[in-house]
Amino acid sequence: MKNDSNKQGTFVSHLTELRTRLINSIYLLFVFFLISYYFSEEIYRFLVQPYAGIVENDGQERRLIFTALQETFLTYLKVSFFAAFFVSSPFILNQIWKFIAPGLYDNERKALMPYLILTPLLFLLGGLLVYYLIMPLAIKFFLSFETSSQINNLPIQIEPKVNEYLSLIMKLIFAFGLSFQLPVILSLLARVGFIDSGYLKKRRKYVVVIIFAVAAILTPPDPVTQIGLAIPLLLLYELSIMSVKIIEKKIKEKEHAQY
């Protein structure tokens, strides 16, 4: 009975700590949301810059349009939440780490620490790739479908909605950021013995098909963004094979050292 009560007390204390960590994360997200909403116009201008940089010298009057009275307010809310989640993610990961770290051995903590650093860095790398390369290329691709009145009686000119443009760039940043976690996921699976480098090599041809299918699902139906996501993922997959090989080598060295 005493052991059962101790186990129950430990379980309740873990639940209490988990609730505290979740509340802290929500508070943190809310604080960053308020800060982001205060700077929402600056964040909006930052996200629109890829489009503005492409069209500013093309000799035409360009604009982004709203089509609903509430759209401006809702757009600023969406932008603020996006920025808040992006900035607070490392802090939320830190709260998760503080919850699980006490239950790990020292060697397990040391093994997981690099992944806690790599996760936000890879997410940031995916976001930067979208902002500085993929989005400008996609904008040029979409603008190439415009026609002037000299070719047709009715010209075709793109006037993007602010909400749709921001939804596109934020969706791409999240899609690339999450997809760039591939090396972390595969390395963790290798550490627990679920996969090995030989397994990854044998399934390479299937992974190529899966990556292009995922890229087609996560990105708009255009070849620029799809190829722009698929190629980095293929490179990350090859890097994952190399990292898994290093993990396997370390595991073997540790096993030999024990004997």
Secondary structure, DSSP 8 states (H G I E B T S, - for coil): -HHHHHHHHHHHHHHHHHHHHHHHHHHHHHHHHHHHHHTHHHHHHHHHHHHHHHHTTSSS----B--STTHHHHHHHHHHHHHHHHHHHHHHHHHHHHHHGGGS-HHHHHHHHHHHHHHHHHHHHHHHHIIIIIHHHHHHHHHTT-B-TTTSSS-B----BHHHHHHHHHHHHHHHHHHTTHHHHHHHHHHTTS--HHHHHHTHHHHHHHHHHHHHHHS-SSHHHHHHHHHHHHHHHHHHHHHHHHHHHHHHHHHHHH-
